[in-house]
Amino acid sequence: MLVRIDPASEVPIFAQLAASVRADAAAGRIRPGDRLPAAREVAASLGINVHTVLHAYQELRDEGLLELRRGRGAVATETAAALTELQRDIHDLTRRARALGLAPDTLAALVKEIADDRP
């Protein structure tokens, strides 16, 4: 797992870390059952506080992407595979939108509207 953070970004570091893990899962680089590096290891390699890493891991746990197991650390759930499949669907959708001449902002607005519409 390669994590890049931008300390100068307005996005909190824990959010950048969580986004990086999500992106790795969506790309298939993290699969169900994979163990993520220990929070202390990630913190040391990035030069950040261990609580920042734990915050990111807890957010991913709350989303269902990770299980946090005492003694085993953070383990990817089946949701990682679902993200990979969803990313393929998104690629197909963006290809179709491009073929129709739809602007990316318009597509994003449509997706957001549908995502926000709760049955």
Backbone bond lengths (Angstrom), bond angles and torsions (degrees), N, CA, C in turn:
res aa  C-N    CA-C-N  psi(-1)  N-CA   C-N-CA  omega(-1)  CA-C   N-CA-C  phi
1 M - - - 1.449 - - 1.523 107.74 -
2 L 1.311 115.27 120.60 1.461 121.15 178.14 1.523 108.00 -105.82
3 V 1.311 115.90 119.05 1.458 120.71 -178.20 1.512 108.59 -114.23
4 R 1.332 113.93 131.26 1.462 119.42 174.87 1.507 107.67 -120.24
5 I 1.314 115.15 134.54 1.457 119.58 175.88 1.520 108.36 -127.84
6 D 1.301 115.27 154.72 1.456 121.78 177.77 1.522 107.70 -117.83
7 P 1.334 117.32 100.36 1.466 120.32 -178.40 1.529 113.10 -59.94
8 A 1.331 117.62 -22.29 1.465 121.28 -179.15 1.532 112.04 -84.69
9 S 1.331 117.30 -9.55 1.457 121.30 -178.12 1.522 110.59 -69.89
10 E 1.333 115.33 151.88 1.458 120.65 174.81 1.524 111.39 -76.95
11 V 1.333 116.68 -14.64 1.463 121.34 178.46 1.527 107.78 -76.06
12 P 1.332 117.53 128.58 1.468 119.44 179.94 1.528 111.49 -56.36
13 I 1.311 115.95 147.57 1.468 121.17 -176.80 1.524 110.99 -60.28
14 F 1.343 118.07 -40.87 1.470 119.25 179.86 1.528 110.23 -61.03
15 A 1.338 117.44 -37.01 1.466 121.47 179.78 1.529 110.67 -69.41
16 Q 1.335 116.75 -37.68 1.467 120.29 176.63 1.527 110.04 -63.86
17 L 1.318 116.26 -42.64 1.463 121.06 179.90 1.531 110.21 -64.35
18 A 1.321 117.52 -45.57 1.464 120.97 178.83 1.532 110.53 -62.00
19 A 1.322 117.07 -41.71 1.465 120.94 178.96 1.526 110.97 -62.79
20 S 1.322 116.39 -37.64 1.460 120.74 179.18 1.535 110.92 -64.59
21 V 1.324 116.40 -42.22 1.471 120.28 178.44 1.523 109.98 -66.02
22 R 1.342 117.24 -42.54 1.468 120.53 177.35 1.527 110.75 -58.94
23 A 1.324 116.16 -44.44 1.469 120.58 -179.34 1.523 110.65 -63.07
24 D 1.331 117.19 -41.09 1.463 120.21 177.48 1.528 111.08 -63.49
25 A 1.325 116.77 -38.95 1.467 120.27 178.40 1.528 110.07 -66.90
26 A 1.316 116.89 -44.02 1.465 120.76 -179.31 1.524 111.33 -63.14
27 A 1.335 116.26 -34.71 1.463 120.92 -179.41 1.526 112.30 -82.22
28 G 1.338 117.14 -3.57 1.459 120.50 179.43 1.515 114.21 83.96
29 R 1.323 117.53 8.27 1.464 120.37 178.81 1.522 112.04 -80.68
30 I 1.326 116.46 -17.83 1.460 122.38 172.75 1.519 105.83 -121.30
31 R 1.328 115.34 124.92 1.467 120.72 -176.68 1.522 110.32 -117.78
32 P 1.334 116.01 161.05 1.467 118.94 177.87 1.529 110.86 -52.57
33 G 1.327 115.50 133.05 1.463 121.49 179.80 1.518 114.25 92.73
34 D 1.330 117.24 -14.43 1.466 119.95 178.48 1.525 109.87 -68.45
35 R 1.323 114.78 138.62 1.466 120.36 175.12 1.508 109.15 -91.47
36 L 1.314 115.86 133.19 1.463 120.38 174.02 1.517 108.30 -84.90
37 P 1.314 116.36 157.95 1.465 118.59 178.12 1.529 110.58 -59.94
38 A 1.319 115.67 151.35 1.460 120.98 177.97 1.524 109.63 -59.31
39 A 1.321 115.41 147.41 1.468 120.86 -178.74 1.523 111.20 -55.66
40 R 1.310 117.12 -40.79 1.480 120.58 179.76 1.526 110.99 -62.91
41 E 1.317 115.96 -39.23 1.468 121.15 179.96 1.531 110.65 -65.59
42 V 1.343 116.37 -45.94 1.464 120.72 179.33 1.523 109.86 -63.15
43 A 1.332 116.25 -45.13 1.467 120.75 -179.38 1.522 110.74 -60.16
44 A 1.324 116.90 -44.52 1.465 120.56 -179.18 1.521 111.35 -65.14
45 S 1.345 117.21 -40.65 1.460 119.54 -177.41 1.527 112.29 -70.71
46 L 1.339 116.92 -28.86 1.461 120.52 -179.36 1.527 113.41 -97.42
47 G 1.330 115.61 -10.03 1.459 119.79 -178.72 1.518 112.37 70.12
48 I 1.345 115.29 38.29 1.463 120.11 179.15 1.524 109.45 -123.85
49 N 1.324 115.80 172.07 1.449 121.59 -178.90 1.529 110.46 -73.82
50 V 1.309 117.07 140.77 1.464 121.95 -179.46 1.530 110.79 -61.23
51 H 1.325 117.99 -31.20 1.464 120.87 179.53 1.530 111.28 -67.36
52 T 1.321 116.53 -28.13 1.465 120.78 176.24 1.528 109.59 -65.79
53 V 1.322 116.27 -43.54 1.475 121.01 178.30 1.528 109.49 -65.56
54 L 1.320 116.69 -43.51 1.462 120.07 179.46 1.527 111.02 -62.31
55 H 1.321 116.81 -37.04 1.467 120.85 177.15 1.531 110.07 -60.81
56 A 1.323 116.59 -45.53 1.470 120.85 178.13 1.527 110.66 -62.71
57 Y 1.321 117.10 -46.53 1.463 121.01 179.79 1.530 110.56 -61.48
58 Q 1.323 117.71 -39.59 1.465 120.93 179.58 1.531 111.00 -67.00
59 E 1.326 117.06 -38.16 1.467 120.10 176.62 1.526 109.78 -62.44
60 L 1.325 116.78 -43.29 1.467 121.13 179.20 1.526 110.94 -67.17
61 R 1.322 116.78 -32.89 1.470 120.22 174.82 1.524 109.89 -65.53
62 D 1.326 116.12 -43.73 1.467 120.28 -179.83 1.529 111.68 -63.03
63 E 1.326 117.19 -28.99 1.471 122.41 177.18 1.522 112.02 -80.70
64 G 1.342 116.97 -12.37 1.456 120.96 -179.27 1.513 114.24 90.49
65 L 1.324 117.33 5.64 1.464 120.65 -179.13 1.522 112.06 -80.88
66 L 1.329 117.29 -30.66 1.460 121.73 -179.11 1.517 111.10 -125.54
67 E 1.322 114.61 151.90 1.465 122.03 165.65 1.510 105.44 -110.84
68 L 1.312 116.74 134.66 1.460 120.42 176.25 1.520 107.04 -103.72
69 R 1.322 114.83 115.23 1.463 120.64 -175.77 1.522 109.72 -116.21
70 R 1.306 114.72 127.09 1.460 119.61 177.87 1.522 109.22 -59.94
71 G 1.306 115.97 127.00 1.451 121.05 178.90 1.517 114.12 86.46
72 R 1.332 117.39 -19.30 1.474 121.12 178.81 1.505 112.24 -112.56
73 G 1.319 116.96 -17.86 1.454 120.44 178.72 1.510 112.65 83.85
74 A 1.316 115.56 -151.30 1.462 122.90 -176.92 1.526 109.33 -91.94
75 V 1.325 115.62 126.99 1.465 122.19 -178.13 1.528 108.55 -125.53
76 A 1.331 116.45 132.64 1.468 121.37 179.73 1.527 110.55 -69.03
77 T 1.314 116.02 140.63 1.467 122.11 179.38 1.533 109.91 -97.26
78 E 1.309 115.55 -176.88 1.469 121.48 176.86 1.521 112.26 -62.41
79 T 1.321 116.52 -19.28 1.460 120.43 178.63 1.526 110.80 -60.90
80 A 1.329 117.46 -27.41 1.472 120.66 178.00 1.524 110.18 -60.43
81 A 1.320 117.23 -42.74 1.471 120.55 178.12 1.524 110.80 -66.87
82 A 1.327 116.45 -37.17 1.462 120.23 179.17 1.527 110.61 -64.89
83 L 1.327 117.45 -36.67 1.469 120.54 177.56 1.523 111.00 -64.74
84 T 1.315 116.89 -38.34 1.462 120.87 178.16 1.528 109.82 -61.87
85 E 1.327 115.95 -44.94 1.464 120.72 178.96 1.530 110.45 -65.42
86 L 1.319 116.94 -41.19 1.456 120.92 178.81 1.526 111.44 -62.89
87 Q 1.324 116.59 -38.30 1.461 119.19 178.51 1.533 110.71 -62.65
88 R 1.327 117.31 -39.08 1.468 120.05 176.56 1.524 110.57 -61.61
89 D 1.333 115.53 -43.06 1.469 119.87 178.21 1.527 110.93 -61.15
90 I 1.319 116.56 -39.87 1.469 121.00 -179.77 1.531 109.97 -65.78
91 H 1.319 116.79 -41.06 1.472 119.80 176.75 1.531 110.72 -60.29
92 D 1.328 116.48 -43.39 1.474 120.19 177.89 1.523 110.84 -62.52
93 L 1.317 116.77 -43.23 1.460 121.18 -179.98 1.530 111.35 -63.16
94 T 1.325 116.84 -43.28 1.474 118.96 -179.45 1.528 111.09 -67.56
95 R 1.334 118.14 -34.65 1.467 120.30 175.37 1.526 110.80 -62.41
96 R 1.329 116.22 -44.20 1.470 120.75 179.00 1.523 110.72 -63.64
97 A 1.326 116.53 -42.57 1.469 120.38 -179.66 1.524 110.48 -63.75
98 R 1.334 116.42 -41.93 1.474 120.76 178.04 1.524 110.39 -61.10
99 A 1.323 116.20 -43.15 1.465 120.73 -179.52 1.529 111.43 -63.05
100 L 1.320 116.41 -28.84 1.468 120.84 178.16 1.524 112.19 -87.15
101 G 1.336 116.58 -3.76 1.458 120.45 -179.91 1.516 113.43 78.53
102 L 1.329 116.94 19.15 1.459 121.47 -179.02 1.525 110.05 -77.49
103 A 1.310 117.20 132.04 1.467 121.66 178.47 1.526 109.67 -69.31
104 P 1.335 117.50 145.12 1.468 120.76 179.22 1.532 113.05 -54.63
105 D 1.336 117.19 -38.85 1.470 120.03 179.41 1.529 111.44 -64.67
106 T 1.312 116.42 -36.50 1.461 120.69 178.57 1.524 110.05 -67.24
107 L 1.323 116.62 -44.92 1.461 120.82 177.62 1.526 110.34 -60.30
108 A 1.326 116.63 -45.84 1.466 120.68 179.63 1.525 110.85 -60.47
109 A 1.329 117.21 -40.94 1.465 120.80 178.98 1.528 110.75 -64.04
110 L 1.334 116.90 -41.08 1.468 120.50 178.30 1.527 111.16 -63.22
111 V 1.317 116.05 -45.20 1.463 120.52 -179.99 1.530 109.81 -63.16
112 K 1.329 116.45 -44.87 1.470 120.04 179.90 1.515 110.76 -61.55
113 E 1.320 117.05 -42.66 1.459 120.83 -179.99 1.525 110.85 -60.83
114 I 1.313 115.81 -43.93 1.471 119.83 179.87 1.523 110.55 -69.41
115 A 1.319 117.06 -41.13 1.465 120.63 179.89 1.520 111.81 -64.88
116 D 1.337 116.57 -34.75 1.463 120.92 -179.51 1.534 112.45 -78.45
117 D 1.352 116.44 -19.30 1.457 121.07 -179.39 1.513 108.81 -80.25
118 R 1.321 115.11 105.65 1.463 119.69 -177.25 1.520 109.07 -100.38
119 P 1.333 117.10 130.04 1.486 120.29 -178.72 1.520 112.34 -66.17
